[in-house]
Amino acid sequence: MSRFGVRFSRACITLCIAGFFTVPCFGATNTNVSWISHDMEAYAALDVNRMLGVSFDTRVLYRALLWDHVRASAGISFTWMSPSLDGYFLSVRYENILDTGLGAGVSFIADIFPASLKAVHGIIPSLSWRMQFFFAEFGVALRSFTADSAAIWNIFHYASPVFETLFHYQIGCTFAFFNEFWTLTASFGNFDEFYIGNFGTIMLRMRNEFLVSAPWRVFADVTIRPSGSLALAGTYAVIFICIGGRVTL
């Protein structure tokens, strides 16, 4: 595909995601409906990677909870090294089935490497269980690798001979202190919103979130994981540090 075609495809995908973010926000603000609650967060991320070097990203996430059960989420990641869009995700889940804390859903993740024009796309159906302090998620990640310069931007492109099926897991706890002024979340697993790891990946993640003034909160994340993504790596060589804010809309 021509360079113009690649840019056009990238622009269309970006506009679609931007629309996902903005349309529900304006709709809820203008109509003051009670069937939807949502929040948005933005943060700066420093990725210290022994294999790929140091990169600086900016990420924006939007989450909407409909009728207290249906959660729709989306996010985009922009790297300043290329600079370029380097990842995005879409997710839909049905939570707290019959008030049991159980949930089910599917996520789509595009982990893009714009400098080398490659990408890893994933479809992840999963089951979850969430209680007041504990949460867990287990599923199957169907991961496809593509080097098509146009297809890397299409999160629904899976026509690739390199295709993997991986176990998908995350377990964690959340604790609130000082009347929810400080919330601490600690988890381990093999994925996050923008990344699909191998079965042997053990990603340790800790989030400290502080209430500034309702509805505003600030947070700081620290994540440590192996440096390998397409092949197992035994050296924990990636430190991911995020600082940002979240607002309930």
BELGICOR-V527758 format. One record per residue. RES is the residue in three letters. SS is DSSP state (hx for helix, st for strand, lp for the rest). Layout:
# BELGICOR-V527758
RES_SS + RES_SS
This chain:
# BELGICOR-V527758
MET_lp + SER_lp + ARG_hx + PHE_hx + GLY_hx + VAL_hx + ARG_hx + PHE_hx + SER_hx + ARG_hx + ALA_hx + CYS_hx + ILE_hx + THR_hx + LEU_hx + CYS_hx + ILE_hx + ALA_hx + GLY_hx + PHE_hx + PHE_hx + THR_hx + VAL_hx + PRO_hx + CYS_hx + PHE_hx + GLY_hx + ALA_hx + THR_hx + ASN_hx + THR_hx + ASN_lp + VAL_lp + SER_lp + TRP_lp + ILE_st + SER_st + HIS_st + ASP_st + MET_st + GLU_st + ALA_st + TYR_st + ALA_st + ALA_st + LEU_st + ASP_st + VAL_st + ASN_st + ARG_lp + MET_lp + LEU_lp + GLY_st + VAL_st + SER_st + PHE_st + ASP_st + THR_st + ARG_st + VAL_st + LEU_st + TYR_st + ARG_st + ALA_st + LEU_st + LEU_st + TRP_lp + ASP_lp + HIS_lp + VAL_st + ARG_st + ALA_st + SER_st + ALA_st + GLY_st + ILE_st + SER_st + PHE_st + THR_st + TRP_lp + MET_lp + SER_lp + PRO_lp + SER_st + LEU_st + ASP_st + GLY_st + TYR_st + PHE_st + LEU_st + SER_st + VAL_st + ARG_st + TYR_st + GLU_lp + ASN_lp + ILE_hx + LEU_hx + ASP_hx + THR_lp + GLY_lp + LEU_st + GLY_st + ALA_st + GLY_st + VAL_st + SER_st + PHE_st + ILE_st + ALA_st + ASP_st + ILE_st + PHE_st + PRO_lp + ALA_lp + SER_lp + LEU_lp + LYS_st + ALA_st + VAL_st + HIS_st + GLY_st + ILE_st + ILE_st + PRO_st + SER_st + LEU_st + SER_st + TRP_st + ARG_st + MET_lp + GLN_lp + PHE_lp + PHE_st + PHE_st + ALA_st + GLU_st + PHE_st + GLY_st + VAL_st + ALA_st + LEU_st + ARG_st + SER_st + PHE_st + THR_st + ALA_lp + ASP_lp + SER_lp + ALA_lp + ALA_hx + ILE_hx + TRP_hx + ASN_lp + ILE_lp + PHE_lp + HIS_lp + TYR_lp + ALA_lp + SER_lp + PRO_lp + VAL_st + PHE_st + GLU_st + THR_st + LEU_st + PHE_st + HIS_st + TYR_st + GLN_st + ILE_st + GLY_st + CYS_st + THR_st + PHE_st + ALA_st + PHE_st + PHE_lp + ASN_lp + GLU_lp + PHE_lp + TRP_st + THR_st + LEU_st + THR_st + ALA_st + SER_st + PHE_st + GLY_st + ASN_lp + PHE_st + ASP_st + GLU_lp + PHE_lp + TYR_st + ILE_st + GLY_lp + ASN_lp + PHE_lp + GLY_lp + THR_lp + ILE_lp + MET_st + LEU_st + ARG_st + MET_st + ARG_st + ASN_st + GLU_st + PHE_st + LEU_st + VAL_st + SER_st + ALA_lp + PRO_lp + TRP_st + ARG_st + VAL_st + PHE_st + ALA_st + ASP_st + VAL_st + THR_st + ILE_st + ARG_st + PRO_lp + SER_lp + GLY_lp + SER_lp + LEU_lp + ALA_lp + LEU_lp + ALA_lp + GLY_lp + THR_lp + TYR_lp + ALA_lp + VAL_st + ILE_st + PHE_st + ILE_st + CYS_st + ILE_st + GLY_st + GLY_st + ARG_st + VAL_st + THR_st + LEU_lp
